Amino acid sequence: MTIQDEVLVYIDKHGMKKKYFASMIDVSPQMLSHWLLGRVQFKRNTLDKIFSVIRADK
């Protein structure tokens, strides 16, 4: 499972909108969408924020 898949599962599990998740990691909803589709790569600090959000739930 890719990190993008983990993010989608987290968003679905918590019933949140992608816009809200994007605000949690300090990126625009458009950038989150592009990243989820594999069009852009996030820098390490953004990936660290993603990991801290989704892994805090486990």
C-alpha positions in Angstrom: 0.0 0.0 0.0 1.4 3.4 -1.0 1.4 6.4 1.2 -1.2 7.9 -1.1 -3.4 4.9 -0.5 -2.9 5.2 3.3 -4.0 8.8 3.1 -7.1 7.9 1.2 -8.0 5.2 3.7 -7.4 7.6 6.6 -9.6 10.3 5.0 -12.3 7.8 4.4 -12.1 6.2 7.8 -12.4 9.6 9.5 -15.1 10.8 7.2 -13.2 14.0 6.4 -12.9 16.0 3.3 -9.7 16.1 1.4 -9.7 19.9 1.8 -9.6 19.5 5.6 -6.7 16.9 5.4 -4.8 19.3 3.1 -5.2 22.1 5.7 -3.8 19.7 8.4 -0.6 19.3 6.4 -0.4 22.9 5.2 -0.8 22.3 1.5 -3.6 23.5 -0.9 -6.3 21.1 -1.8 -5.1 21.2 -5.4 -1.6 20.2 -4.4 -3.0 17.3 -2.3 -5.1 16.2 -5.3 -2.1 16.3 -7.7 0.0 14.4 -5.2 -2.7 11.7 -4.7 -2.8 11.3 -8.5 1.1 11.0 -8.7 1.5 14.3 -10.7 3.8 15.9 -8.1 6.1 14.8 -5.3 6.0 16.3 -1.9 9.1 17.5 -0.1 10.3 15.5 3.0 8.9 18.0 5.5 5.4 17.6 4.0 5.7 13.8 4.0 6.8 14.0 7.6 3.6 15.9 8.4 1.5 13.3 6.6 3.2 10.5 8.5 2.6 12.2 11.8 -1.1 12.6 11.1 -1.9 9.2 9.8 0.4 7.3 12.1 -0.8 9.1 15.2 -4.1 7.3 14.6 -2.6 3.8 14.9 
